[in-house]
């Protein structure tokens, strides 16, 4: 069935006039008349009982009018629904974020986004950098933020921000909150490290390599919080984002170790699937990512 012809027919029935329907549709009266006759020909039925200059729908014509009215009402509802998504009045946004980003950097962004667009349902899926990249490749997340660079050629990486990393050690009552270590001495300690595939593990391996260190022993754990807590329990050294150690440093449960040299930093990235277009909610969230974000503050 030709929906263009059906639209003209519905308007003719509603207006009870070919000329008024034609005017509303911005077509000529003969064009409206031809459209109804063509529709009757296609359907092989009489839709309008014509009596001189007046008409009324036949039984089959009335049935078609009711269906047509419902079809175009659904069309209007669909258009209004899509406009509400485009205007961010409703919808859903799924964000994939590696562990530290999801725990520390993302919460204030979620609050800010929700305040601007309360009709958007937000969902966060956490994991290490490799996990988040896989989620993006599977199109299971709309926006992806990771702690390590992704070498997968199917993805585009863009720098989002930099964060400082610190080496933490157990705090003994007689020791100061911060202290300097000769880099060589750091090899004599057990290091608490993240699993392979995480951005934090990559950063740790890079820093140890730059310092020329090979740890005597390692203990592998599943999060930066677990690194800090293990160190606070009295065992080993750990390299973590400063924001992760902030509370335990303030409480005096761990101390910060300075190996000398420039502050240790790593890069946080936004990653994208190039051929996948972003929806309105994802574009709005990415715009928010470009705004200044409050830093972690002092230790």
N, C-alpha and C positions, 0 to 999 in steps of 0.2 A: 504494500500500500504506500502511495506517495504521501508523505507527511505534509509536504507543502500544500497539496490539494486539500488534504484533510483540514489543515489550519484555516484555509479560506472557507471551506464548508462550515466549520464550527462557527466562525465569525458571522457568516451569512445568517445562520439559524439564530444566533444570539441577537443580531441586529434586526432580524426580521425584514431585512432589506438588502438587496444587492448593492445599491448605491451607497448606503451608509457603511456597509462592510468594506466596500472598495475604498471609500475615503479613509476609514480607520487603518487599512492595510497599505495605503498609498499606492493603489493600483487603480486602473480604470474599471468602470462598471461592466463593460463587455468582457474584460479579462476575468472578473470574478464569476460571471455567468459561464464563460467557457470552462473555467476550472471545475465548477460543480458538475457540468455535463461530462467532462472528461473523467471525473471521479466515478460518476454513475456508469460510464462506459467500462471503466476498468473493473468495477465491482459487479457489473452486469445486473444492476438493480436500480429502481427508481427511488431516489432519496427524497425528492421534494414533489409533493402534489401541487401542481401549478394551477391556479384559477385566475386567469387574466393577469393582472399585475400583482396579485397576492399569491402566497404559497404557504404551505405548512409541511413539516416533515412527515413522510410516510412512516409506517410502523418500523420498517428497516432503517429508514433515515433517522428516526428518533433514537433507535438503539445505537447507531453509529455515532450520533451526536453525543450521547452519554459516554461512550468509550473515548471519543476524541477529547471531550472536556476533561476527563480523568487523565488522559495522556499529557495534555498541556499543563494541567495543574501539577502533575509530577515533574514536568520539565521546569516549571517555575520554582518548585521546591528544591530541585537539584541545583539550579542556578543560584538560589539564595544560600544553600548550604555551602557550595563552593566559594561563594563570596565571603562567607563567614570564615572559611579556612584561610583564604587569601588575606583577609583583614585581621587574622590571628585572634578571632573571637572564640575559636574552638580548634581542636586538633590534638595531636600527640607528638612529642619530641623525645627521641631516645638518644642518649649520649653515652658513648663508650669512653672510659677514662682509665688510664693506668692507676695503680693503687694510691700513690701519694697525691696525684692530681684529684682523684675522686674524694679522698679523705680531707684534704686541706685546702686546695685551691678552688675546687668546684662549689662547695656550699654557699659562699657569698654570691657567686654568679647565679646559682639556682634561685636564691632569694630575690635578687635584683630582677631576673627574668620573669619570675612569677608575679612580682609586683606590677610589672608592665603589661603582662599578658596572662591574667589569671585564668583564662579559659583554656589554656594549653596544658595538657597533662604531661608531666615530666617524668622520665624514667632514666635511671643511671645504671649502667652495667660496668662493673669494675673487673680488672684483671691486669696481668702484666702487659708490657708493650706488645709482645707477640700475639697474645690473646686478643687485644683490642684491634690490632691490624687484621686479624682473621675475621673478627666480627664485621669490620667495615667491608672487607672483600665479599662477605656473605650477605651484605646489605641488611644486616640486623641492627645497625646503628646509623643515625643520621649525621652525627657530629662525633669526631674522634680526637682525643687529646692524649698524648703519650709522653713518657719521660725519656725515651731514647730515640735516636734516629732510626728510621725504618728503611732498609735497603731494598725492599721489594719494588721492582720497577713498575708494578701495576698501580702503585700509590704515589701521590705527590705529598711531599713534606714541606711545611712552612714553619719557620721559627715563630713560636708564640711568645715565650718569655724566657728569662734566665733565672736560675735560683742558686743560692749558695749552698754548698755542702760542707759538713764539718765532721771531723773525726772525734768520736766520743770514747771515753775510757771510764772505768769504775771510779767513783769518788770515795776516797778515804778521808776520814775526819781531819787528818793532819795535812792533807794536800789542798792546794788552792783550787778555786773553781776552774781556772784555766792554767795551762802550763805548756812549756815548749819541750818537744822531744827532738832528739837528733834523729833524722829519718832512718838511719841504719838500725836504731834501736827498735823501730816499729816492727821489724821482721821477727823479733824474738817473741812476739805475742800471738795468741790465737785471734783470728779475725772472724767476726760474725758477719756473714754475707748473705745476700739474696740469691734466689735461684737463677739459673741461666734463662735468658729470655726476658728478664726484667731490665728496665732502664737503669735501675740502681746498681745492678750487678755489672753492667757494662761500664758505668761510671767508676765503680770501685776498681775494676780490672785496669781501666785506663790510668787512674791515679797511681795505683801500685806500680804499674809499668813505668810511669813518668818518674817516680821516686826510686826506681830500681829495686823494688822490694819483692821478695817472695815469702809470704807468710809461713811461719813454722807449721801452723795448723789452721783449719777453717771449720766453722760450724755454719751450716746452711739453714736459713729459716725463710718463712714465706712472706714476710712483710718488714717494712722499715720500723714499724712499731715494735715488732718482735726483736729486731736488732737492738733498739734502745733498751727494751726491758731486760734482755739478756745481759747487756753491759751493766745496767743498773743492778742486776743481781750479783755482780762481782766477777764477771768473766769476759775477757777479751776486749778488743777494740772494734769499732764499727764506723763506717763512713755512711752518713745519712744526710738527707736534706735538712738544713737548719730548722726549717719549720716543724719537722718531725721531732726534733730533740728539744724544742723550745721549752716545753713545760717541765721536762725532767731536768734540764739545765737550771731553770728558775728554782726548782725545788731542791737543788743540790744533790740529786741522786746520781748524776753523772757529771763529768767534767769534760771540757773541750780541750783537745790536744792540737797544738799548732806545729806542723812539721817544718814551718818556715816557708818563705816564698809568698807568691801571690795567693789571694783567696781561691779556694777551689769552687768552681762553678760548673753547672751543667745546663743544657738547653732543653726546654720543653717544646714540643711540636704539636701543630695541628696537622692531621693527615687527611687526605681526601682521595676518593675514587674519581679519577678525572672524567670518565664518561657518564657519571651519575649526576644529574642536575639536583640542586638543593631546593627543597621546598621553602615556603615563606617562613616557617618557624625556624628551620635550620639557618636560613640567611639572617634572621633577626638575632639568633644566638651567636652566630659568628661575628656579627657587628658588635655585640656586647663584649666579645673576647678582645676586641681591639681597643676597648676603653681602659683607662688606667685602673689597675687592681692594687688594693692595699697589700703592702708587703708583709712579711712575717713579723716585723718589729724586732726589737732588741732581744738578745738572749736572756 
